[in-house]
Amino acid sequence: MSEDDDVLLHRDGPFTTITMNRPRRRNALSRDFLLRLTEAFREAGRTDALGVVLAANGPVFSAGHDFADMSGASHADVRELLRVCTELMRTIQSVPQVVVARVHGLATAAGCQLVASCDLAVAAEGAGFAAPGGKGGWFCHTPLVAISRNVGRKRAAEMALTGEVVDAVTAAEWGLINYAVPADELDKAVRDLLERATQGSPSSKALGKQAMYTQFDRPEQDAYAYAIEVMAASSQTPEAQEGMAAFLEKRRPDWPA
C-alpha cells in the first residue's frame, strides 16, 4: 500500500499497525473505507503478527460515518452501510491478535464505536470521545451498542443523550479506554500495553479472546457453563500442557510452533 492509500499497513517486528489515512475527510467511515479497513484487519489476522495497533493520521482519529454516503440514501442503502460497519467491528474482535486502539484525537459516533470495539485502547490526554447524535437529528443507535458494553448503562446513557465530548481522562475512569497519557508518551504507552497483552502462547491467546467475547454478555450461569467447557477442552492442548509443565519445573515455557 502506498502512502496515498486510505488504509496503511505496517509491520514492525511482532506487531502490525493499521493506520486510517483519510485526514481530508477526518477519517470518516464511508462504505469503501469501512470495507478497506475490514480487509486490512482480515489480512493482518491471517499473519503471524502477535498484535495489531489501530491508528489514524490527521487531527481527528475518526469523525464517524461519512454523511456524504448517507444523506438522501434509501432505507435499504443505510441499513447495508450499517451492516458493513458492524462487520468491521465484529472482525476486529474475531481476529486472533490483540487489537489496541491508539487514539490521538477526537473519536466521535462510529469513530467512538471503533475505539470501543477494539480489545484495548490508549488515548492522548487531549483526545475526546462522543456519541453526538443525542444533540442532533439522528441518534447514535449502533455506536451505543459498543459504547454501552464498555462503560455501563448510566455512563452510556449520559454520552448518548447529551452528545457531549468526554475527555480522555474521564473516558479512562469510565472504562471506555484503558489509559489516558500525555501525547508525547502515547506511542510508548501503546507499545507497552501491547507487549504486556501479547505475552504467552499466541494460540492460547487467540482462543481466549474468542471465548472472552462469547461469554461477556451471557447471564452468569450460562457464561460459567460455556467457560467450563472451553477451559476444560483447552487444558488438553499442547500449549496448556507446556505452560503447566514449565510452571512445575520452574523454567520458561517453550511454546509449540
Wavefront OBJ file of the C-alpha trace (Angstrom):
o trace
v 0.000 0.000 0.000
v 1.271 3.479 -0.855
v 1.229 6.498 1.424
v -1.677 7.809 -0.664
v -3.924 4.887 0.270
v -6.766 5.424 2.706
v -5.597 2.455 4.797
v -1.930 1.768 5.558
v -0.442 -1.462 6.920
v 2.990 -1.541 8.517
v 4.703 -4.498 10.174
v 7.207 -3.720 12.927
v 8.610 -6.895 14.436
v 5.784 -8.885 16.059
v 3.181 -6.140 15.628
v 1.179 -4.716 12.714
v -0.144 -1.164 12.613
v -3.272 -0.385 10.601
v -3.489 3.358 10.023
v -6.581 5.219 8.883
v -5.168 7.642 6.334
v -8.123 9.753 5.266
v -7.362 13.044 7.040
v -9.011 15.090 4.286
v -12.322 13.576 5.435
v -11.385 13.425 9.141
v -11.155 9.637 8.731
v -14.920 9.495 8.221
v -16.144 5.950 7.683
v -17.504 5.796 4.149
v -18.653 2.436 2.813
v -15.479 1.914 0.762
v -13.316 2.975 3.696
v -15.102 0.512 6.012
v -14.559 -2.285 3.508
v -10.859 -1.457 3.192
v -10.421 -1.393 6.954
v -12.207 -4.723 7.288
v -9.957 -6.318 4.675
v -6.882 -4.831 6.378
v -7.846 -6.496 9.657
v -8.545 -9.774 7.888
v -5.170 -9.545 6.175
v -3.416 -8.876 9.469
v -5.385 -11.679 11.087
v -4.002 -14.170 8.585
v -0.390 -13.361 9.534
v 1.780 -14.463 12.429
v 1.710 -10.992 13.980
v 1.094 -11.118 17.732
v -0.759 -7.818 17.992
v -2.371 -5.054 15.946
v -2.477 -1.312 16.547
v -5.299 0.757 15.040
v -4.034 4.304 14.489
v -5.004 7.330 12.424
v -3.391 10.204 10.552
v -4.601 13.792 10.688
v -6.038 15.882 13.519
v -9.012 13.567 14.174
v -8.996 9.849 14.982
v -12.351 9.363 13.261
v -15.382 11.589 12.805
v -17.717 8.605 12.432
v -19.918 7.845 9.461
v -19.379 9.857 6.292
v -22.629 11.748 5.806
v -21.776 12.178 2.120
v -22.616 8.467 1.858
v -25.802 8.727 3.873
v -27.557 11.991 3.104
v -30.503 11.179 0.877
v -29.702 7.456 0.850
v -32.549 4.944 0.871
v -33.563 2.938 3.923
v -32.062 -0.184 2.352
v -28.788 1.557 1.495
v -28.338 2.935 5.009
v -29.126 -0.461 6.523
v -26.492 -2.048 4.293
v -23.893 0.578 5.245
v -24.582 -0.013 8.938
v -24.248 -3.749 8.340
v -20.860 -3.167 6.687
v -19.813 -1.051 9.676
v -20.918 -3.755 12.104
v -18.918 -6.309 10.139
v -15.776 -4.235 10.720
v -16.448 -4.116 14.470
v -17.002 -7.883 14.569
v -13.886 -8.515 12.509
v -11.744 -6.554 14.967
v -12.987 -8.796 17.753
v -12.691 -12.009 15.716
v -9.073 -11.749 14.544
v -6.744 -13.849 16.716
v -4.453 -10.939 17.618
v -4.828 -8.449 20.440
v -6.018 -5.142 18.926
v -5.117 -1.841 20.615
v -6.609 1.483 19.522
v -4.084 4.355 19.502
v -6.291 7.430 19.862
v -4.545 10.749 19.349
v -7.590 12.973 18.706
v -11.372 13.117 18.625
v -13.269 9.845 18.161
v -16.929 10.547 17.608
v -20.046 8.487 16.755
v -18.926 5.416 14.757
v -15.344 6.535 15.432
v -16.037 6.129 19.137
v -17.694 2.801 18.350
v -14.460 1.783 16.645
v -12.450 2.509 19.801
v -14.975 0.680 21.965
v -14.790 -2.359 19.670
v -11.012 -2.742 19.998
v -9.760 -5.104 22.697
v -7.759 -2.357 24.393
v -7.333 1.394 23.923
v -4.848 4.086 24.877
v -5.501 7.770 24.232
v -3.599 11.007 24.408
v -4.920 13.260 27.162
v -6.092 15.744 24.519
v -8.310 13.171 22.794
v -12.081 13.166 23.181
v -14.961 10.744 22.741
v -18.574 11.426 21.828
v -21.845 9.928 20.639
v -23.187 13.244 19.337
v -26.453 12.054 17.798
v -28.294 12.806 21.025
v -27.977 16.529 20.406
v -28.768 16.271 16.718
v -31.349 14.680 14.481
v -30.011 11.139 14.185
v -29.391 9.200 17.410
v -26.210 7.075 17.706
v -28.020 3.732 17.914
v -25.271 1.424 16.627
v -22.317 3.201 18.290
v -24.182 2.858 21.580
v -24.087 -0.947 21.290
v -20.293 -0.970 21.629
v -20.056 2.023 23.972
v -22.580 0.629 26.463
v -20.660 -2.642 26.679
v -17.622 -0.709 27.856
v -18.920 1.969 30.200
v -22.167 0.657 31.692
v -25.728 1.855 31.274
v -25.737 5.184 33.090
v -22.492 6.439 31.531
v -23.600 5.232 28.110
v -26.934 6.993 28.536
v -25.154 10.214 29.500
v -22.951 10.055 26.398
v -25.851 9.161 24.114
v -28.439 11.593 25.480
v -26.208 14.643 25.918
v -23.984 14.065 22.900
v -21.201 15.866 24.733
v -17.490 15.146 24.310
v -15.931 13.109 27.109
v -12.256 13.888 27.689
v -9.674 11.098 27.693
v -9.060 11.108 31.443
v -12.788 10.708 32.091
v -13.029 8.056 29.371
v -10.355 6.064 31.205
v -12.206 6.437 34.511
v -15.423 5.239 32.840
v -13.760 2.245 31.193
v -14.073 3.323 27.562
v -10.275 3.256 27.249
v -7.533 1.695 29.343
v -5.226 4.679 29.774
v -5.012 8.403 29.068
v -1.411 9.578 28.717
v 0.442 12.723 27.650
v 0.595 12.987 23.859
v 4.354 12.550 23.759
v 4.035 9.270 25.659
v 1.255 7.788 23.506
v 3.382 5.526 21.314
v 5.355 4.221 24.286
v 2.179 3.516 26.254
v 0.568 1.705 23.319
v 3.665 -0.432 22.789
v 3.958 -1.210 26.484
v 0.339 -2.327 26.750
v 0.582 -4.400 23.577
v 3.741 -6.143 24.766
v 2.124 -6.957 28.103
v -1.075 -8.172 26.453
v 0.700 -10.474 23.984
v 2.767 -12.484 26.463
v 2.233 -16.228 26.453
v 1.098 -18.677 23.807
v -0.376 -16.965 20.710
v -2.806 -19.813 20.037
v -3.990 -19.849 23.646
v -4.441 -16.066 23.477
v -6.493 -16.356 20.280
v -8.821 -18.933 21.831
v -9.037 -16.864 24.996
v -10.022 -13.731 23.086
v -12.739 -15.604 21.181
v -14.149 -17.145 24.353
v -13.943 -13.839 26.233
v -16.237 -12.094 23.768
v -18.587 -15.076 23.626
v -19.186 -15.091 27.379
v -19.129 -11.338 28.074
v -22.837 -10.665 27.651
v -24.270 -14.003 28.710
v -26.047 -14.439 32.035
v -23.585 -15.567 34.700
v -24.814 -19.172 34.844
v -24.592 -19.552 31.054
v -21.215 -17.827 30.992
v -19.814 -20.272 33.555
v -21.271 -23.272 31.709
v -19.635 -22.115 28.482
v -16.317 -21.174 30.117
v -16.064 -24.513 31.931
v -16.329 -26.406 28.645
v -13.831 -24.182 26.833
v -11.318 -24.225 29.690
v -11.587 -27.982 30.173
v -11.103 -28.638 26.460
v -8.214 -26.203 26.142
v -6.440 -27.844 29.082
v -5.641 -30.702 26.692
v -3.803 -28.525 24.185
v -0.001 -28.677 23.868
v 0.202 -25.027 24.918
v -1.669 -25.614 28.165
v 0.333 -28.706 28.997
v 3.611 -26.916 28.282
v 2.564 -23.974 30.460
v 1.745 -26.277 33.376
v 4.960 -28.260 32.968
v 7.078 -25.105 32.791
v 5.450 -23.767 35.970
v 6.039 -27.016 37.875
v 9.609 -27.313 36.589
v 10.354 -23.632 37.306
v 11.511 -22.860 33.775
v 10.494 -20.630 30.895
v 7.879 -22.230 28.632
v 8.796 -23.301 25.116
v 5.561 -22.731 23.212
v 4.771 -25.166 20.386
v 5.199 -23.657 16.909
l 1 2 3 4 5 6 7 8 9 10 11 12 13 14 15 16 17 18 19 20 21 22 23 24 25 26 27 28 29 30 31 32 33 34 35 36 37 38 39 40 41 42 43 44 45 46 47 48 49 50 51 52 53 54 55 56 57 58 59 60 61 62 63 64 65 66 67 68 69 70 71 72 73 74 75 76 77 78 79 80 81 82 83 84 85 86 87 88 89 90 91 92 93 94 95 96 97 98 99 100 101 102 103 104 105 106 107 108 109 110 111 112 113 114 115 116 117 118 119 120 121 122 123 124 125 126 127 128 129 130 131 132 133 134 135 136 137 138 139 140 141 142 143 144 145 146 147 148 149 150 151 152 153 154 155 156 157 158 159 160 161 162 163 164 165 166 167 168 169 170 171 172 173 174 175 176 177 178 179 180 181 182 183 184 185 186 187 188 189 190 191 192 193 194 195 196 197 198 199 200 201 202 203 204 205 206 207 208 209 210 211 212 213 214 215 216 217 218 219 220 221 222 223 224 225 226 227 228 229 230 231 232 233 234 235 236 237 238 239 240 241 242 243 244 245 246 247 248 249 250 251 252 253 254 255 256 257
